[in-house]
Every structure is written in C-alpha cells, then in structure tokens.
Amino acid sequence: MKNPGENKTLCDKLLTIVDNISDGVFSVDLDFRITFLNKAAQTITGFTADQAMGKFCKDIFRTSACDTDCPLKATLTTGKPVINKPVCITNKKGKRIPLSISTATLKDEQGNITGGVETFRDLDLARKLQKEFEGRFTFEEMISRNKTMLELFETLPTIAESNSSVLIEGESGTGKELVARSLHNLSLRSEGPFISINCGALPDNLLESELFGYVAGAFTDARKDKLGRFALAEHGTLFLDEISNISQAMQIKLLRVLQEKEYEPLGATRTVRSDVRIISASNSNLDQMVSEGTFRPDLYYRINVVKISLPPLRERKEDIPLLIDHFVDQFNRLHRKDIPGVSQPVLEILMKHNYPGNIRELENIIEHAFVLCQDGIIRPEHLPENLQAKGSIPVVEIASSMKEMESLFIIAALKRNDWSRKKTAEELNIAPSTLYRKIRRLGLKVPYRKAKMQ
C-alpha cells in the first residue's frame, strides 16, 4: 500500500493534468448546473471556477445554441456524443469567441446518466497556434516537417539566386511545380513571368509550335503570328514539366536553344534571342534513361546543372496531418463551410494509406470528403470507397477516454471537499456507496487519513 504522501502526490498530478491541458473542460449535472470548470475553460470564458460553479451552463457560455440546438442537451437526451461542433460563445467581457466543442455523458456504476461533460477549443487561439506552428514548417506554398524537405527549404534560396538550369525529379503529385514556382519567386527574375508547359501532353508538332511560336503562313491555319512559351517567358522562368516524355527530335531542338540561347519560330527566317531560365521536371529517372539511350546525355547535362529530388508522400508520412489541415482550411474557404477537420479514425486510415498519387491524391481525398460531409467532422463514410474498405481500424470517439476524464472530475471534487467522500457524494448528487464503487472501479487512490475522516 502506498503511503499517504504518495497517494496525495498522484491525485495532485492528475488534477494538474486536467487543469493544464489547452482545451477547456467543464461538467454539468442533469439540471445543467456546472460542477467542474478547468483553468483553460476559465481563461476562455472569463469566469472563475467560483463564479461558475452551480450556475446554469447557458449563463456562463451564452451561445445562440443554448436555447435552440444545445449539443450537451442533445447528448444527455440521446446518450450520443457530439464531436467537434463549431459554435460561438460570448465571454464575460462580451467578446464573441469561436469554439469547436465535443460532448459526452457521465454515468454511474449502473449505467445511469448522471451528467455531461463538454470539451472545447478556442478556434481563434487554435488558428494562431497553427499559423505559428506551420510557420516553422512552411516555405513559400510548400508545407513539410520531413527532414529531407526541411533541408531543401534551406537550400532553395541559394539555388534560386543563380541563373543555372534546375532539374526537379520526383513521382507524379509530389509538388514539382510548387518547387519551380518557389525558385522563380525567390530569384532575381521574380518580376518576370513564370510560364509552364507539360511536355508530355503534346505531340511533337504541337509542342514545337507551343514552345517556339510561329509566324503567319507557317502552315494552313496560321493566320497570324503566335508567340511561343519561350517568348512569353522572356526575362522570366520557363518550367518544362515531364521533359522525359519528349522525342529525340525535340530533344535536339531544345538543346540548341539551351546552348545558343536562340531559336526560330516556325516559318520564321531569322533567329530570336532568348533570355529565359529553364527549370525542368521529370517523374522518370533521367540518369537511367541516358544509360538506356532514350534521353540525350548532352541535353541531360544542360538541364541538370542543379538537381532536386522530391521524396514521395509515403516516405514523409509525418507531413500528412499538416497537409490535411492545409487542405481542410483551403476547401473550407472554397466551399464556404466550417468543417473543423478529420476524425481520429479518418486520420488513422489516411496515415496507413500508401499514396501512389502522392500529395495530389491526398488533396483529392479531402475534396471528396468535403463534397459528402455537410457539417461536423469528416468521418470514414465520407472517404472514397477504396479507403472505406480499409475499415478494420477501430472507431475512437471522445467517449473512449471518459474513464480517464471521470477520474479527473472525481479527484477534483474530492480535493475541493478536503477528500471527504460524504461531502463529495453530496456535491455530485450521488450516493456515498456509488462514489465508493466509482473510486474502486477507477482505481483512484484517496489519501488514507483523509479518507478515514470522511
């Protein structure tokens, strides 16, 4: 048996935990009178525990939902938890504060509902903290906490300062164009245009006219001059995406531009000087293609002055929560919704997925969920069917942690009543024998001498 000092230390630690978590927590009895309010809840509402204790929760939280759509009332009526519902409260000073709230029931030993508990998060504070947090892991429009990506973030400004050609290699959907745009934005050419073209999407004849342009009469439908991408990118940056897909003939024409810094529009009789920085991208291994003879080594060395390799998302899974938050925020603005995020089961599913389509696939998954999720949090049924099939993952809701939360509430009540179980039972409106069973079931250690005094 632990000595009284050890027992009291354990209780103090548990109370410290609930009083120092960043989320607000309060509990009510069946009359909706507040029986517990932690420090975060006091900070957010502006009311002290002494001012709030015994008051109706609607008098402390003052939301429009209190009388018409109270989540806590719905939970006590149905027994079902509410997860991450956005509401707005008015604090003691009259300031409106957006919150994301979750609710659950408190039950006695016989399973009877004796009250409710609500946890809530200050969304204004959460957004500020999120921006501060993301600020350490963002670069231009890219987000990552992966070591390889953070090292890349450090070197990109140096690479951008030069005028050298850059080759970006990575699987489809890894963000190669974002890197190219970042290099342009950080370069001395940032005031000039950034022009991109997908070389793999066009046959040779169209690709040539798109790159170099043409003059009127160059072919049957050429009724007037047209500027090519090189001309449009003058004094700026030209991004050649999927350069590995161009033919040998086009490789020769492109090589001449890079070597001579000049080109001829289709049908023209004289060359045009070019002042363009080239950034290329490939989802194939160009080293291997050179070895196989499918890509010209001289062109490869021209475009590969500096190489950047982007890891696939399956190798940087620590970025998935960051990217999910980013896409949720993006689609909230786009669809004019207020979805707070994804549920724990969804996060577990997304963390286990292999992402053959990389970041673009994750973005599409979240957009799909936004179409199906009308309000509340994104749940597994909102995901594409191929991910729902992976549903061997257990559902984890707020109720699963209620044993721990109930322990904290009882310890706090015991401490307020000088560890008297009789007084604590009276405050909680339960029989002393019920409180004793709860203490035993939850494995709580009440200081020995205080317990004897009751």
C-alpha positions in Angstrom: 0.0 0.0 0.0 1.3 3.4 -0.9 1.8 5.9 1.9 -0.5 8.9 2.2 2.1 11.2 0.7 2.4 9.2 -2.4 -1.4 8.9 -2.8 -1.8 12.7 -2.5 1.0 13.3 -5.0 -0.7 11.1 -7.5 -4.0 13.0 -7.1 -2.3 16.3 -7.3 -0.6 15.2 -10.6 -4.0 14.1 -12.1 -5.6 17.4 -11.1 -2.7 19.3 -12.5 -3.2 17.4 -15.8 -6.8 18.4 -16.3 -6.1 22.0 -15.1 -3.2 22.5 -17.6 -4.5 21.0 -20.8 -5.1 23.6 -23.5 -8.7 22.6 -24.1 -11.5 23.9 -21.9 -13.3 21.2 -19.9 -16.5 21.5 -17.8 -19.1 19.1 -16.5 -22.8 19.6 -15.6 -25.4 17.7 -13.6 -28.8 16.7 -15.0 -30.1 20.2 -14.3 -27.3 21.7 -16.5 -25.6 23.3 -13.5 -21.8 23.4 -13.7 -20.0 21.0 -11.4 -16.5 21.5 -12.7 -14.5 24.1 -14.8 -10.8 23.7 -15.6 -8.3 26.5 -15.9 -8.5 26.7 -19.7 -12.3 27.0 -19.6 -11.9 29.8 -17.0 -9.5 31.6 -19.3 -11.7 31.2 -22.4 -15.0 32.2 -20.7 -13.5 34.9 -18.4 -15.4 33.3 -15.4 -13.6 31.8 -12.4 -14.5 28.4 -11.1 -16.1 30.0 -8.0 -18.2 32.3 -10.2 -19.3 29.4 -12.5 -19.8 26.6 -10.0 -23.5 25.8 -9.6 -24.6 28.2 -12.3 -26.5 27.1 -15.4 -24.1 26.4 -18.2 -26.0 28.7 -20.6 -25.4 31.6 -18.2 -21.6 31.1 -18.5 -21.2 30.1 -22.1 -24.0 32.3 -23.6 -24.3 30.9 -27.1 -27.3 31.1 -29.6 -27.3 27.2 -29.5 -28.0 27.1 -25.7 -31.8 27.5 -26.2 -32.3 26.0 -29.6 -29.6 23.5 -30.5 -27.6 22.7 -27.3 -25.1 19.9 -28.1 -24.9 19.0 -24.4 -28.7 18.7 -24.1 -28.7 16.6 -27.2 -26.1 14.3 -25.7 -27.9 13.9 -22.4 -31.1 13.2 -24.3 -29.8 10.7 -26.8 -26.7 9.4 -25.0 -24.7 10.0 -28.2 -21.6 12.2 -28.2 -21.3 15.3 -30.3 -17.8 15.7 -31.9 -16.2 19.0 -32.9 -19.3 21.1 -33.5 -18.5 24.7 -34.3 -20.2 27.3 -32.1 -19.6 30.9 -30.9 -19.8 31.9 -27.3 -19.8 35.4 -25.7 -17.3 35.6 -22.9 -17.6 37.6 -19.7 -16.2 40.8 -21.4 -18.8 40.5 -24.2 -16.3 39.3 -26.9 -17.5 36.6 -29.3 -15.2 33.6 -29.4 -15.5 30.7 -32.0 -15.2 27.3 -30.4 -15.1 23.7 -31.5 -16.9 21.6 -28.9 -17.3 17.9 -28.1 -19.7 16.4 -25.6 -20.3 13.1 -23.8 -22.3 11.7 -20.9 -21.2 10.9 -17.3 -22.7 7.6 -15.9 -22.9 6.0 -12.6 -22.0 2.4 -11.7 -25.4 1.1 -13.0 -25.0 2.9 -16.3 -27.4 5.7 -15.4 -26.6 9.1 -16.9 -25.7 11.5 -14.0 -24.5 14.5 -16.0 -22.5 15.5 -19.0 -19.0 16.7 -19.9 -18.0 19.2 -22.6 -14.6 19.9 -24.0 -14.0 22.8 -26.2 -11.2 24.5 -28.1 -10.7 28.2 -28.9 -10.6 28.2 -32.7 -9.1 31.8 -32.8 -6.3 30.6 -30.5 -6.0 27.3 -32.3 -5.6 29.1 -35.6 -3.0 31.5 -34.2 -1.1 28.5 -32.8 -1.5 26.6 -36.0 -0.1 29.6 -38.0 2.8 29.8 -35.6 3.4 26.1 -35.8 3.1 26.0 -39.6 5.4 28.9 -39.9 8.3 26.7 -38.8 7.4 24.1 -41.5 6.4 26.2 -44.5 8.3 27.6 -47.3 6.5 29.6 -50.0 3.5 27.4 -50.7 5.1 24.2 -49.5 4.4 22.5 -46.2 6.6 19.9 -44.6 8.3 18.8 -41.4 10.2 16.0 -43.1 13.9 16.2 -42.6 14.7 16.0 -46.4 12.2 18.6 -47.2 13.4 21.0 -44.5 16.9 20.7 -45.8 15.6 21.5 -49.2 13.8 24.6 -47.8 17.2 25.8 -46.5 19.0 25.4 -49.9 16.2 26.7 -52.2 17.1 30.4 -51.7 20.7 29.8 -52.7 19.6 27.8 -55.8 17.2 30.5 -56.7 19.8 33.2 -56.7 21.7 31.6 -59.5 20.7 31.6 -63.2 21.5 27.9 -63.6 19.2 25.3 -65.1 17.5 23.1 -62.4 16.1 19.6 -62.8 13.4 18.5 -60.3 12.8 14.8 -60.1 10.0 13.1 -58.2 6.9 11.0 -58.7 3.8 12.5 -60.1 2.0 14.6 -57.5 5.0 15.3 -55.2 4.8 19.1 -55.8 7.5 19.7 -58.5 5.7 22.8 -59.9 5.5 24.3 -56.4 9.2 24.0 -56.1 9.7 25.5 -59.6 7.4 28.4 -58.7 9.3 28.9 -55.4 12.6 29.1 -57.2 11.2 31.7 -59.6 9.6 33.8 -56.8 13.0 33.9 -54.9 15.1 34.6 -57.9 16.2 37.9 -59.5 13.7 37.1 -62.3 10.7 37.2 -59.9 9.3 40.4 -61.6 9.3 38.5 -64.9 6.8 35.8 -66.0 6.6 32.2 -64.8 5.5 30.1 -67.8 4.9 26.4 -67.6 4.2 23.7 -70.2 3.5 19.9 -69.8 5.8 18.5 -72.5 4.3 15.0 -72.1 0.8 16.2 -73.0 1.5 17.3 -76.6 2.7 15.6 -79.8 5.9 16.9 -81.4 4.4 19.3 -83.9 2.1 21.0 -81.4 4.9 21.0 -78.7 7.3 22.8 -81.1 4.7 25.5 -82.0 3.8 25.9 -78.3 7.5 26.3 -77.3 8.8 28.4 -80.2 5.7 30.0 -81.6 5.1 30.6 -85.4 4.6 33.3 -87.9 1.6 33.9 -90.1 1.6 31.5 -93.1 3.8 28.9 -91.4 1.1 26.3 -92.0 -2.5 26.3 -93.3 -4.3 27.6 -90.2 -1.5 30.0 -89.1 -3.4 33.2 -90.0 -1.4 35.4 -87.6 1.8 35.3 -85.6 1.7 33.5 -82.3 4.3 33.9 -79.5 5.7 30.6 -78.1 6.3 29.8 -74.4 10.0 30.9 -74.8 8.9 34.4 -75.9 6.2 34.6 -73.2 8.8 33.7 -70.5 11.3 36.3 -71.7 13.3 37.7 -68.7 11.5 35.1 -66.5 11.3 31.4 -66.0 10.1 28.6 -68.3 9.1 25.4 -66.5 9.3 22.3 -68.7 7.2 19.7 -66.9 7.6 16.0 -67.8 10.6 16.7 -70.0 11.4 12.9 -70.1 8.5 12.4 -72.5 9.8 14.5 -75.4 11.1 12.8 -78.5 14.7 12.5 -79.7 14.0 15.1 -82.4 12.5 17.6 -80.0 15.4 17.0 -77.6 17.8 18.2 -80.4 15.8 21.4 -81.0 15.6 22.1 -77.3 19.3 21.5 -76.9 20.1 24.2 -79.4 18.1 26.8 -77.5 19.9 26.0 -74.3 23.3 26.0 -76.0 22.9 29.0 -78.3 20.3 31.0 -76.3 18.3 31.5 -79.5 15.6 29.7 -81.5 13.5 30.1 -84.7 9.7 30.3 -84.6 8.0 28.0 -87.1 8.1 29.6 -90.6 10.5 32.4 -89.5 13.6 33.3 -91.5 15.7 34.6 -88.6 16.5 33.5 -85.1 15.2 35.1 -81.9 17.4 35.7 -78.9 16.2 34.1 -75.6 16.7 35.3 -72.0 14.9 32.6 -70.1 15.9 30.5 -67.1 15.0 26.8 -67.6 13.6 24.6 -64.8 12.7 21.1 -65.9 10.8 18.3 -64.1 10.6 14.6 -64.6 8.8 11.7 -62.9 11.2 9.3 -64.5 14.8 8.7 -63.7 16.7 10.6 -66.4 20.0 9.0 -65.3 18.6 5.6 -66.2 17.1 7.0 -69.5 20.5 8.3 -70.5 22.0 4.9 -69.8 19.3 3.2 -71.9 19.9 5.7 -74.8 16.3 7.2 -74.7 17.4 10.6 -73.5 20.3 12.6 -74.9 23.2 12.9 -72.5 24.2 16.4 -73.8 20.7 17.7 -73.1 20.6 16.0 -69.8 23.8 17.8 -68.7 22.4 21.1 -69.9 19.2 20.8 -67.8 20.8 19.1 -64.9 23.2 21.8 -63.6 21.4 21.5 -60.2 19.2 18.5 -59.3 16.4 18.5 -56.7 14.9 15.2 -55.7 11.5 15.2 -54.0 10.5 12.2 -51.8 7.1 10.6 -52.3 4.5 11.1 -49.6 4.8 7.5 -48.4 8.4 8.5 -47.3 7.3 11.6 -45.5 4.1 10.5 -43.6 4.9 12.9 -40.8 3.6 15.6 -43.2 0.1 14.0 -43.6 -1.5 15.8 -40.6 0.0 19.1 -41.7 -1.3 18.6 -45.3 -4.7 17.5 -44.1 -5.1 20.7 -42.0 -3.9 22.8 -45.0 -6.4 21.2 -47.4 -9.3 21.4 -44.9 -8.6 25.1 -44.5 -8.3 25.5 -48.3 -11.6 23.7 -49.0 -13.4 25.5 -46.1 -12.7 28.8 -47.9 -13.5 27.3 -51.3 -16.8 25.6 -50.3 -17.8 28.2 -47.7 -18.0 25.5 -45.0 -16.7 25.4 -41.4 -15.6 21.8 -41.1 -13.1 21.6 -38.2 -11.1 18.6 -39.5 -11.0 14.9 -39.7 -11.9 12.3 -37.0 -9.3 10.1 -35.4 -10.4 7.0 -37.4 -10.0 9.0 -40.6 -6.6 10.2 -39.6 -5.6 6.6 -38.9 -6.8 5.5 -42.3 -5.0 8.3 -44.1 -1.8 7.7 -42.2 -1.8 4.0 -43.2 -2.6 4.7 -46.9 0.4 4.4 -49.4 -0.5 7.3 -51.7 0.5 6.2 -55.2 -0.7 9.6 -56.3 1.2 11.4 -53.6 0.1 14.9 -52.3 -2.3 15.4 -55.2 -4.1 12.2 -54.2 -4.4 13.3 -50.6 -5.8 16.6 -51.8 -8.4 14.8 -53.9 -9.4 12.6 -50.9 -10.0 15.6 -48.8 -12.0 17.3 -51.5 -14.1 14.2 -52.0 -14.8 14.2 -48.2 -15.9 17.9 -48.4 -18.5 17.0 -51.0 -20.1 14.4 -48.8 -19.6 16.0 -45.4 -22.3 18.6 -44.9 -21.3 19.6 -41.4 -19.4 18.4 -38.4 -16.2 16.4 -38.6 -15.0 14.3 -41.6 -15.8 10.6 -40.8 -14.8 7.4 -42.6 -18.0 7.2 -44.5 -17.0 10.5 -46.2 -13.9 9.0 -47.7 -13.6 7.3 -51.2 -14.8 3.7 -51.2 -11.4 2.2 -51.7 -10.3 3.8 -48.4 -13.5 2.8 -46.6 -12.7 -0.8 -47.5 -9.7 -0.5 -45.2 -12.1 -0.1 -42.3 -10.5 -2.6 -40.0 -9.5 0.3 -37.9 -11.4 0.7 -34.6 -13.5 3.8 -34.2 -12.2 6.0 -31.4 -14.6 8.6 -30.1 -14.4 11.0 -27.2 -16.4 8.5 -25.0 -13.4 6.1 -25.1 -11.5 8.5 -22.8 -14.3 9.1 -20.4 -12.9 6.8 -17.8 -9.8 9.0 -17.5 -11.9 12.2 -17.6 -14.3 10.8 -15.0 -11.3 10.0 -12.8 -10.1 13.6 -13.0 -13.5 15.0 -12.2 -13.9 12.9 -9.1 -10.4 13.7 -7.9 -11.1 17.4 -8.4 -14.3 17.1 -6.4 -12.7 15.1 -3.6 -9.9 17.7 -3.3 -12.5 20.6 -3.2 -14.2 18.7 -0.3 -11.0 18.0 1.6 -11.1 14.4 0.4 -14.4 13.8 2.2 -16.3 11.1 0.3 -19.6 12.1 2.0 -19.4 15.7 1.1 -18.2 14.8 -2.4 -21.1 12.5 -3.0 -23.5 15.3 -1.9 -21.9 17.7 -4.3 -22.1 15.2 -7.2 -25.6 14.3 -6.1 -24.9 10.5 -5.9 -25.0 8.1 -3.0 -21.8 7.7 -1.0 -21.8 4.0 -1.9 -21.9 4.8 -5.6 -19.0 7.2 -5.2 -17.1 4.4 -3.3 -17.7 2.0 -6.2 -16.5 4.6 -8.7 -13.3 5.2 -6.7 -12.7 1.4 -6.6 -13.6 0.8 -10.2 -11.4 3.6 -11.5 -8.5 2.6 -9.3 -8.3 6.0 -7.6 -6.0 6.4 -4.6 -7.6 8.6 -1.9 -5.2 9.9 0.8 -5.6 7.4 3.7 -6.0 9.7 6.7 -8.4 12.0 4.8 -10.5 9.0 3.7 -10.8 7.8 7.3 -12.1 11.2 8.4 -14.8 11.3 5.8 
